[in-house]
Amino acid sequence: MKTSPAKIRLVQDGANPWYEVILIEGRNRQIRRMFQRVGFMVEKIKRVQLGPLLLDVPPGKYRPLTVREVAQLKNI
């Protein structure tokens, strides 16, 4: 299945490197499949942004959206 191009950047090099992946549209297990195709196994994925929203709260916590965030979500 063809998808929009992804941007990938090496964040931390080493025995267990960290990459930043930016997707316009994500398909089921797309990141894992992309890395598997080039010989890497993905151990952990952390979503840090969803559209214009930065996901800046710890797991299991929440915060109210600001008026600006709600407006940004309505615009997309």
C-alpha positions as CSV (number, residue, x, y, z in Angstrom):
1,M,0.0,0.0,0.0
2,K,1.4,3.4,-1.0
3,T,1.5,6.2,1.6
4,S,2.8,9.7,1.8
5,P,6.5,10.1,2.2
6,A,8.0,10.0,5.7
7,K,10.8,12.2,7.1
8,I,13.3,10.3,9.2
9,R,16.1,11.9,11.3
10,L,18.7,10.2,13.5
11,V,18.4,11.7,17.0
12,Q,20.8,9.6,19.0
13,D,23.4,7.3,17.5
14,G,24.8,4.2,19.2
15,A,24.2,0.5,19.8
16,N,20.5,1.3,20.2
17,P,19.9,4.4,18.0
18,W,16.9,6.7,18.3
19,Y,15.1,8.1,15.2
20,E,12.5,10.8,14.8
21,V,9.9,9.8,12.2
22,I,7.4,12.4,10.8
23,L,4.4,10.9,9.0
24,I,1.6,12.8,7.2
25,E,-0.6,9.7,7.3
26,G,0.1,6.6,9.3
27,R,-1.0,3.1,8.4
28,N,-1.2,0.1,10.8
29,R,2.3,-0.7,12.0
30,Q,3.8,1.4,9.2
31,I,6.9,2.5,11.2
32,R,7.7,-1.0,12.3
33,R,7.3,-2.2,8.7
34,M,9.5,0.6,7.3
35,F,12.3,-0.2,9.7
36,Q,12.0,-3.9,9.2
37,R,12.5,-3.5,5.4
38,V,15.9,-1.9,6.0
39,G,16.9,-4.5,8.7
40,F,16.1,-2.7,12.0
41,M,13.8,-4.0,14.7
42,V,11.7,-1.4,16.5
43,E,11.5,-1.9,20.2
44,K,9.6,1.2,21.3
45,I,7.5,3.9,19.7
46,K,6.6,7.1,21.4
47,R,4.1,9.6,19.9
48,V,5.1,13.1,20.7
49,Q,2.7,15.1,18.5
50,L,-0.7,14.6,16.9
51,G,-1.3,17.2,14.2
52,P,-0.8,20.6,15.9
53,L,-1.0,19.1,19.4
54,L,2.1,18.5,21.4
55,L,1.6,15.5,23.7
56,D,3.3,17.0,26.7
57,V,1.7,15.2,29.6
58,P,2.8,12.0,31.3
59,P,1.1,8.7,30.4
60,G,-2.2,8.3,32.2
61,K,-2.6,12.1,32.8
62,Y,-4.6,14.7,30.9
63,R,-5.0,18.4,30.6
64,P,-7.7,20.7,29.1
65,L,-7.1,21.9,25.6
66,T,-6.5,25.6,25.2
67,V,-8.8,27.7,23.1
68,R,-6.1,28.0,20.4
69,E,-5.6,24.2,20.3
70,V,-9.3,23.6,19.8
71,A,-9.3,26.2,17.0
72,Q,-6.3,24.5,15.4
73,L,-8.0,21.1,15.5
74,K,-11.2,22.5,14.0
75,N,-9.1,24.0,11.1
76,I,-7.5,20.7,10.0
